[in-house]
């Protein structure tokens, strides 16, 4: 609910800053969760940094962030369905 609220109150810039906070939270939550699940397992007890950087969420951010920062305009055929999905939230 944070992103729709940020968009309603602060606009697209608020969504950007709120997304940055969510990204940081998700990274810490993901690493803590992996550590908790591997804590009792001696052979998997070491954290693998590849699991942190090669998951769908981080990959999506790495793809989407340059589009946002470079202000790339996507075609209408892509933006219309994404807009509809965003409006459902």
C-alpha positions in Angstrom: 0.0 0.0 0.0 3.0 2.3 0.3 3.4 3.0 -3.5 -0.2 4.0 -4.3 -0.2 6.2 -1.2 3.1 7.8 -2.2 1.8 8.4 -5.7 -1.4 9.9 -4.5 0.3 12.2 -2.0 3.7 13.0 -3.7 3.4 12.0 -7.3 5.9 10.0 -9.3 8.8 11.4 -7.4 7.4 10.1 -4.2 7.0 6.6 -5.8 10.7 6.7 -6.7 11.8 7.5 -3.1 9.4 5.1 -1.6 10.6 2.4 -4.0 14.2 3.0 -2.8 13.2 2.4 0.7 11.3 -0.8 -0.2 14.3 -2.1 -2.1 16.6 -1.6 0.9 14.0 -3.3 3.1 13.6 -6.2 0.7 17.4 -6.8 0.4 17.8 -6.9 4.2 14.7 -9.1 4.7 16.0 -11.5 2.0 19.4 -11.9 3.4 18.1 -12.3 7.0 15.6 -14.9 5.8 18.3 -16.9 3.9 20.5 -16.7 7.0 17.7 -17.9 9.3 16.8 -20.9 7.0 20.5 -22.0 6.7 21.4 -21.4 10.3 21.1 -25.1 11.5 22.4 -26.6 8.3 26.2 -27.0 8.5 26.9 -27.5 4.8 24.6 -24.6 3.7 25.5 -22.4 6.7 27.5 -20.0 4.7 25.6 -17.3 2.9 26.1 -17.2 -0.9 26.1 -13.6 -2.2 25.0 -14.8 -5.6 21.6 -15.6 -4.1 21.3 -11.9 -3.1 22.1 -10.4 -6.4 20.6 -13.0 -8.8 17.0 -13.1 -7.7 14.0 -11.9 -9.7 13.5 -8.7 -7.7 17.0 -7.4 -7.9 17.2 -8.3 -11.6 13.9 -6.4 -12.3 15.3 -3.3 -10.4 18.5 -3.5 -12.5 16.5 -3.6 -15.7 14.0 -0.9 -14.7 16.2 1.6 -13.0 18.1 2.7 -16.1 14.7 3.1 -17.9 13.5 5.4 -15.1 16.7 7.4 -14.8 17.1 7.9 -18.5 13.4 8.8 -18.9 12.9 6.3 -21.7 9.4 6.5 -23.1 7.9 3.1 -23.6 5.5 2.3 -26.5 1.8 2.7 -25.8 1.2 -1.0 -26.4 3.3 -1.7 -23.3 2.3 1.3 -21.1 -1.5 0.8 -21.5 -1.6 -2.7 -19.9 0.9 -1.7 -17.2 -1.2 1.4 -16.4 -4.3 -0.8 -16.1 -2.5 -3.2 -13.8 -1.2 -0.3 -11.7 -4.7 1.2 -11.5 -6.1 -2.1 -10.1 -4.0 -1.6 -7.0 
